[in-house]
């Protein structure tokens, strides 16, 4: 369960299973604009509703990297902590694919499946998590990724 630590043994047994699904997060125009300012990516399809209305998207859309950046919040809500882990860090991605745009005001959530885990001689644990970011009411996901996380004990 989210927020409740699980043993390393239970985590190991979860390989191939869904770890959890996050709550929905709205990607509204205020969040999109704040992300545009923080990253200096102010392309009109993200920040100008009038101009974006005549684009193939029919309105503004969230940055793909904004959607990707929401994985941190989503995983915090959906992926259980491993008992005894003193630190968990983002180690990177094996793959990321942006499949569908997220229109301003739509809600997204993350679904997390533990694909693999390796225990290193150093005592660290490396996890590979398959992530699907769903768009509420959408037939296709916004993105799919294979995310690597390292845990120290």
C-alpha positions in Angstrom: 0.0 0.0 0.0 1.2 3.5 -0.7 2.9 5.1 2.3 3.3 1.9 4.1 6.8 0.4 3.9 7.1 -3.2 2.7 9.9 -5.6 3.4 12.7 -6.2 0.9 11.4 -9.8 0.6 7.9 -8.6 -0.3 9.4 -6.1 -2.8 11.4 -8.9 -4.4 8.3 -11.0 -4.6 6.4 -8.2 -6.3 8.6 -8.4 -9.5 6.1 -8.6 -12.4 3.3 -7.1 -10.3 1.6 -3.7 -10.1 3.0 -1.7 -7.2 0.2 0.9 -7.3 -1.7 3.6 -9.0 -1.5 7.3 -8.1 -4.3 9.7 -7.5 -5.3 11.9 -10.4 -3.4 15.2 -11.0 -4.8 18.0 -13.0 -2.4 19.6 -15.5 -4.1 23.0 -15.7 -2.9 26.1 -17.5 -1.5 27.6 -14.3 0.8 24.6 -13.8 1.7 24.5 -17.5 2.6 28.2 -17.4 4.7 27.8 -14.3 6.6 24.9 -15.9 7.1 27.0 -19.0 8.6 29.8 -16.9 10.8 27.4 -14.9 12.2 25.7 -18.1 12.0 28.7 -20.4 10.0 26.6 -22.9 7.3 29.1 -23.7 6.3 27.6 -27.1 2.8 28.8 -28.0 1.2 25.3 -27.9 1.8 25.4 -24.2 1.3 29.0 -23.2 -0.9 30.8 -25.7 -4.5 29.5 -25.7 -5.6 31.8 -28.6 -2.8 30.7 -31.0 -2.9 27.1 -29.8 -6.6 26.9 -30.7 -5.7 26.9 -34.4 -2.9 24.3 -33.9 -3.5 20.6 -34.5 -4.1 20.2 -30.8 -7.1 22.7 -30.7 -5.8 24.3 -27.5 -2.8 24.4 -25.2 -1.2 21.2 -24.1 1.2 20.3 -21.2 4.8 19.9 -22.0 5.8 16.2 -22.3 8.5 16.9 -19.7 5.9 18.4 -17.3 4.0 15.1 -17.6 7.2 13.2 -17.1 8.2 15.3 -14.1 4.9 14.4 -12.3 6.2 10.9 -11.9 8.0 11.9 -8.7 4.7 13.0 -7.0 2.8 10.1 -8.5 5.3 7.5 -7.3 5.4 9.0 -3.8 1.6 8.2 -3.6 1.7 4.8 -5.4 4.9 3.0 -4.8 5.5 1.6 -1.3 8.8 2.4 0.5 11.2 -0.5 1.2 11.8 -1.1 4.9 15.3 -0.1 5.9 16.0 2.0 2.8 17.7 5.2 3.9 17.6 6.8 0.5 15.9 6.4 -2.9 17.2 8.3 -5.9 16.2 8.6 -9.6 18.9 6.8 -11.6 17.4 7.5 -15.0 15.3 5.9 -17.7 15.8 3.0 -20.1 13.1 4.5 -22.3 10.5 7.2 -22.4 7.8 7.6 -25.1 5.3 10.4 -25.3 2.2 8.9 -26.9 -0.6 11.4 -26.5 -0.7 15.1 -25.7 -2.3 16.1 -22.4 -4.6 19.1 -23.0 -4.7 21.9 -20.5 -7.1 20.9 -17.7 -7.0 17.2 -18.2 -6.1 14.9 -15.3 -3.4 12.2 -15.4 -2.3 9.4 -13.1 0.6 7.0 -12.9 0.4 3.2 -12.9 3.6 1.5 -11.6 4.7 -2.1 -12.3 7.9 -3.5 -10.9 9.6 -5.0 -13.9 12.8 -6.1 -12.3 15.1 -5.5 -9.3 18.7 -6.3 -8.6 20.5 -6.4 -5.3 24.1 -5.2 -5.6 27.0 -6.4 -3.5 27.2 -2.9 -2.0 23.7 -3.4 -0.5 22.0 -1.1 -2.9 18.9 -2.2 -4.7 18.2 -1.1 -8.3 14.6 -1.2 -9.5 13.2 -1.0 -13.0 9.6 0.2 -12.9 7.3 0.3 -15.9 5.3 3.4 -15.7 2.1 4.3 -17.7 0.7 7.8 -17.3 -3.0 7.6 -18.1 -5.2 10.4 -19.2 -8.6 10.5 -17.5 -11.1 9.3 -20.1 -8.4 8.7 -22.7 -8.0 5.5 -24.7 -4.2 5.9 -25.0 -1.7 6.9 -22.3 0.1 10.1 -22.3 3.4 8.4 -21.8 5.1 5.1 -21.1 8.5 4.8 -19.5 11.0 2.3 -18.0 12.3 4.1 -14.9 15.3 3.1 -12.9 15.5 3.9 -9.1 18.4 3.1 -6.7 17.8 2.5 -3.0 20.5 2.6 -0.3 20.3 0.6 2.9 
